[in-house]
Amino acid sequence: MQADGPRACRFGRRWYLNNESWHPSVPPFGEMKCILCWCVSGETHCQRQECPPSACASPATRDNPCCAKCR
């Protein structure tokens, strides 16, 4: 038996449509803005934002809290 269309994904207590993306929420920390999840045909895939290596001794995260940059 084939499905009528692309399947949705369940993540935690929420359902997401096929090709929908979101930042997961992890209690008690809240939304994880450095991680992106997406739904592909009923399967949830998540990936942490990749950051280039910092070339300085004391990088700052002011512009992007996920990736450190030199001041």
Secondary structure, DSSP 4 states (H G I P E B T S, - for coil): ---SSPPPEEETTEEE-TT-EE--EETTTEE-TTEEEEEETTEEEEEEPP-PPP-SSS-B-SS-TTS-B--
